[in-house]
Amino acid sequence: MAIALLDINDCNLQLWHDNTHLQSPGYALLVDKQYRFGNPARAAARLQPRDINTRFWWQLSTEALQPALGPARHTGDLVHAQLQELHREGGQPQEIVMAVSGSMQRDQLALLLGIVQACPFSAVGLVNRSVALGSLYGASGRLFHLEIQLHQAVISELAQRGEQLELLRTLPLPGVGLLQLQEKLVETIATAFIRQTRFDPRRKAVTEQQLYDTLPQALRALGRENETNIEVNGYRARINRDELLAAGQHLLASAQGAMGVLRPGDQVIADPVAGLLPGLAERLPGLVILEVGSIRTALERQLDRLVQREQALSFITALPSLASGTPPAETAPAASEPVAPPKPAATHLLQGHQAIGLASTGTTLGRGWDIHHTAAGWQLRGSGDPLLVNGAPAKTGQLLGGGDSIRIGDAPEIRLIEVKS
């Protein structure tokens, strides 16, 4: 049976096992003396706030749970219960490799491993998730990873020493977690509802929950367009992207303070949720938003180096860079397999005589198509009007690079180019 991969970030715990992919944010809901975790719990966060706990991963310990929440004695019990649920719903893997944040303290790591020993699976690998993600990129200069958790953000600084990518330091950024960011976004959107419709979605728990539920979709829409409509309980408000820029200012300032002045060659990679925050990518030079599956890719490619069956489990904080040199043996292509050459770099779209900068969070091409930055290059997304790349029919997921021409239906040709500063 395949080894399962578990990415532990309380914004969205992810488990991959065979063909199963589970996503479960770190929410615990008490219902009739039993717990529900993940998305069902999050969907009740505004409806039953006294029956919800979102701090059990962040405050993992054996101290008495305050306030109490059902039969759980402490946060460790809630972590144990969510791990068991993931194991059960993930096909009951026998072995799991875990990626955890560098913000988890030594005593918390020890407690986590103790909790795992009481679970019906074995932990055969433990790695710093920033190091695993950073190994996909390497570092000619400094490499930073911006991690968004529920109650804080975290900056991890990485550096390359020869072929190894190593963790240098981890800095928690308090007060700028996902929950705080959501509060600021919702406050701004609710103000727009009041101004435009005289309806305040926060006055009732049901409509406030609806507003929170629609927020991710609205932010994705604002990543493509300057304005979008948000509808709650039959009321509709028009939201402008610029109205929401202030919500990320504290996060931006905290991240910049932790990293200092970025120098040429420095790079910042960020969890996918950071890509939803309006204006962050434009105001943080060199930011690359990671794909949802990046951590899985990194763990799979480093698997032989992560598995520790015959020895005491150690927390891995250095890995070979996968961005240059020979890839790990388990993922290296056979000699007979053709290897696609890397795509030329691209920084802009050329439309007529106008060059439009590419955004790592996604750039709209129009008519249902856009391109996003991935570890492999610029990737085509969408399923709109017929699209040609270099005169040939294209499909979603295709990689693009400098020099490629794009034509959608009868629209004028677009060309990807590199503008060197």
N, C-alpha and C positions, 0 to 999 in steps of 0.2 A: 504494500500500500504506500502511496506517495506521501512524502513529508509535507505537512501543511505549513503555510506561511502566515504569521499573524503580525500585523502592523498595529501597534498600540499607540494611538493618539486619541484622546477622549473626544475630540471633535467628530471622529469617525473611525472606530476600530474596524479593521478589515481582515478577513480570513479568506485565504485561497486554499482549496483542497480539491484535487482532481479538477472536475469541471464546475465546482461550486465556488461562488464568490459572494461572501456575506459582508454587509456593511451595517454597523451598529454603533451609533453615537453613545457616549457615556452618560446616559440618562437611566435612572432607576425609578420606577413607579410602583407604589404599593397598592395592590388591589386585593381585598379580602385576605390579608395576611400573606399574600404571595407577591412576587416581583415580576414586573415586565420591564424589559430593557430595550434600548435602541429606539427605533423610529416610533413604535406604538407609545412608548413613554414620552418621547419628545412631543408627540401630537397632543398630549394632555398637559403639557407644562404650564400653560396659562389657565387651563380649566381646573386643575387640581394642584395648585402650587404647594400646598402643605403635604402632599403625598409624593413629592418629587425630590430626588437628590441628584445633583450633577457634580458633586465635589469628591466622589469616592476614589477616582483615579488620581486626581490632583493632590488629595490629602490622605493618600493610602497610609494607614497605620493601624495599630491595635488599640488606640484610645477609644473610649466610649463614644458612640455616635451621638452627636449633638446638632440639631434635635434628633430624638429617636425616630426611627422609621421601621416599624414592624419588628420582626424577630431578629434582625441584624444587630449584632453587638457593636460592630465597628465597621469602618469602611472596607476592611479586608474581607468581611463576609460578603459585601456587595460585589467586590471584584471577583471573588470566588464564584458567586452565582452567575455573573455575566460570562465568565470564562466557560463555565459548564454549559450555559445556553448556547454559546458559539460552537462549542465542541459537539453538542448534540445536533444542532441544525446544520453543522458543516460536514456531516457524514461520519462523525466519530473517528477522526484520525488518531493513530497511535502515537505519532511523533509530531512535534511542532517546533519550528524555528521562530523566535520572537524578535521583533525590532522595537526598541523602546527609546524614548527621548532621553537626551543627556540631562534634562532637568530632574529626572528621577534620582533621588538621593541614594547613597549606598545602603542605608538601612531599609529604604523602600524596595530596592532591588532584592535585598535578602528576603524581605517579607514576601515579595512577589514569587520568588522561587520556592519559598515554603508553601505558599498557597497552591502553586502548580503541583507540588508533590502530593497534595490532597485531591487533585483532579484526576480523571480517568485517562490521562495522556502524559507523555514524557516530553519535557523541554530538552531538545538536543542542540540548541543554538541560541545565543543571546548577543545581539549586536546593537550598537548605537545607530538609530535610524538615519541621523544626519550623515554619518560616515558612509552608510550603505548608499544613500541617495547621491552623495557627493562623488562616490566612486564612478558614477556614470559620466561625470563631467571632467574630472581631473582639475588641476589648478596651475595655470601659468603664473598667476599672482595669488592673492588671497581669495578663498572661496567661503562664502557665508551661506548658511541655510536659515531661512526665516520660517519658523514653525508656528502655526496658530493652534492653540489649545482652547478649551472652553473658557478657562479663567485667566489665562495669561498667554503671551507670545514668548518665543524663545529664539535667541540668536545663537547659532553655533558657528564658530570660526574653525575652518579646516585649512590644512596646508599640505603640499606635496613634498615628500622627502624621497628623492629618487623615484622609484615606481610606486611607493606607498603613499596613500592619502591618510593623514592623521588628524585626529581631533585635538585642537589647541585649547579651546575654552568654550564654555556654555554660559550664556547670560540670560536669565529669565527677565521678561519685560512685564511687570505687574500692571494690571488695570487695562490691558488692551487685548484681552481674550475675545473669542468669538461672541460670547454672551454680551460683553460690554459694547462691542461693535454693533451688534444687532440692536441693542437698546437705543443707540444714537441714531441709527438708520430709521428705526420705527418711529422715534420721536419726530424726526423731520418729515416722514411720510404722513404721520397722523396730523401734523400741523397743516400739511397741504390739503388733506381731506377736510379739515375744519374750515380752512380758508375758501376752498372751492365748493364744498357741499354742505357746510355746517354740521357734518356728521363726524363724530369722534369715535373711531374704531376701538379706542382703548377704554371706553366707558363700561363695556361689558366684556366678560372673560371670553365669551364665544367669538365675538368679532375681533378681539385682540388676537386670539389664537389663529383666526383666519388670516389676519394681516401677517403674522409671523410665518404662516405656512406658504403664503404667496411671495415672500421676500426673495428666496433664491431664484425663482423664475424671473422676477422683475429685475434682479441684478444681472442675470444673464442677458436679458433683453437690452439693458442699458450698456452692456459691454459691446453690443452691436450698433445700437442707435443712441441718439442723444436724449430721446424722450420715450416714455412708455406709459401705458395706462395700467393702473392697479384697481381691481374691483373687490369690494368687501361688502357683503350683505346687500347687494343691489346698488351700492353707491360706487361711483368711479371717480378717481382723481388722476390728473395728468402729472407725472413726475419727471422733472428734468435732471439729467445726470449731474449737472453742476451743483444742484441743490444738496447732493449727498457727499460732495467732496470733503466737507469738514469732518465727516464721521471718522475718516481714517487719519486725521491729522496727528492725533496723539500717538497712534501706532507708528506712523512715518517718523515722527520726531524721536520716539524711543529707539526705533531701529537704527536711525542715522547716528544717534548718540552712542549706541553700542558698537557700531562698526567704525565710526570715525570717518574721515574723508576717504572716499573711494579713489583708488589710483588706477591708472591704465593697467589692464590685465586682471583687475579684480572682478569677481562675478558674484551675483546673488541669486540663489535659487529659492523658490518659495512653494509651500504647500498649495494645492489647487484652490483651496478656499480663499486664499489671498487674492486670487485672480478675480474674484467676484466683487472686491471692494473698489468702487469707482475711483479712478485717478491714481491708484497706488503704482501701477506699472509705469505710467508716464512720469511720476514724480520721483521714482527711485531708479536712477540710471543703471543699466546692465541687468535689470531684474528678468529672470526667466521663471515662468510659472510651470511647475511640474505637472505632468499628466497624472491622472488618477492611478494608473497602473505602473508608475515609475518605480515604486518601492518593490512591487512584485518582480519587475524586471531585474532590479539590482540584487534582490535576494536569490533569485533563481540562478543568475550568472555567477554569484559568489558562493553558491551552496556548499561546494566541496570545502571551502575555507571556513564555513560557519558551523558545520556539524561537528559536535564534540561528544561522541558517545562513550569513549573509553577513558574520559578524564573529568575532573570537576569542572562544571560549567563556568567559564570566565566571560566577562563582559568585553566584547571585541570593540575597540575604538580606533583601529587602523586596518585598512584593506588596500590591496593593489588597485591602482586606477585602471578602469576599463576604457577610459577615453583614448588611450594611446597604447601602443605596444600590442602584444599578443593577447587575445581574449582568453579567459579561462578555458581549460581543456574541455569541460563538459558542454560549452557552447560554441567552441570553434567549429567552423564548417568542415565537412569532409573534403579531401583534396579534389574530388570530382564535382563538388557543388560550385556553381557559379556564384561569385560574390559581387554584388552591385557596388560600383564605385561611389564614393561619397558625393553628394550633390554640392555644386558650387554655392558659396555663401550668397545670401540675398538680404538686403536691408530695406528695400523700397519696392513699391509697385509703380510702374511707369504707365500713366494713362495720358495719351497724347503727349503734351509737353510738361505735364505735371507729375512730380515724384511724390508719392505718399508713403510715409514711414510705416513699416510693419510693426505691429504691436504684439508682444509675446503672448498677451492674453487672447489674441484673436483679431483678425482683420477681415472685415466684410468685403467680399467680392461682388455681392449683389445677386439677386434672383435665386436666393436659397443656398448660396455657397459662401464659405469663408475658409481661411487658412489659419492654423495654430502652430506655434512652435513646440517641437518635441525634442527629445534627446537625439533623434536621428535627423532632424531638420524640419523644414516647413511641411506640414501635412494638410492635405485637402480634406475639407469636411463639408457635408451637406448632401442634398438630393433634390436640387431644383431643376432649372431648365438644362437641356443638354449642354455639356461642357466639353471643350476640346483643349488638350494640352499639346502644344507643338503640332497641331493639326490632327491629332489622334484622339478618339474618345477616351475620357478619363473617368475614374471612379473614386468614390470617397475612400480616404486612407492613403491615396497616392502621395508620394513625397515629391516636393518641388524644390527647385533651386534657381540660382542666378542664371539668366538667359532663357528660362522657360517662358513660352508665350501661352496666354490663356484667352479663350474666346467663349463667351456664354451666349448661346442663341445668336441673335443678330446684333448684339452689343459690340462696341469697338474693342479691339484687341488690348489686352493688358499684358505687360511684360515684367517679370521679376528681375531686378537689377541690384547690384551692390554699389553703395555710395561710400567711399572711403573718406574718413575725416582727415 
